[in-house]
Amino acid sequence: MKNILVLVSGGGTNLQKLIDAQDSGILRSGRIALVVSSKPGVYALERASRAGIPAKVLPRQALGLAAFEDWLLTLIAEYKIDFIVLAGFLTILSAGFVKQFPRRIINVHPALLPAFGGKGFYGLRVHEAALARGVKLSGATIHFVNEVCDGGEIIAQKAVPVLPGDTPESLQLRIMEEAEWVLLPEAVEAVCQGTVGSEQ
């Protein structure tokens, strides 16, 4: 059973899907051992509390990135973390931090990478860019994190149609419902099983 750390910055809908997958048995080779939020007072912390999962707040802006990562390393050691999942986490981790965890950090991105990825592409900005480009398909990508923002090895992708009259908000919701929330628990289970990403 692998220990999973979930990093969050907001409402925690992807965290909730991982909690639900753990409860239903979809996620059975790993368990969420810790949730860390980069912001105080976010609803993701309430989700963790309701599920009985330990949660910590490391205020990224107040701490600065170096101190934030130092505290994170301490918690990773304390909770014997095997894998880290970035679930709506709005901090770009340093290359030095990421290199310590090859194929052990997983991110969900709300587009079909490499499209609409990289620094500055997060949240509604991704969907605004997709609509401005006029694409007919968007979707979600689960990928390993490396030192290149949104540049790591792809684990899974799912395409979602862009419909006439879509707003960034409607497209965001469809991608979450049809792609992110489906792919993320399956991908995390596969990584914990060792069926993807194994260096052996």
Order of alpha helices (4+ residues) and beta strands (2+ residues): beta-alpha-beta-alpha-beta-alpha-alpha-beta-alpha-beta-alpha-beta-beta-alpha-alpha
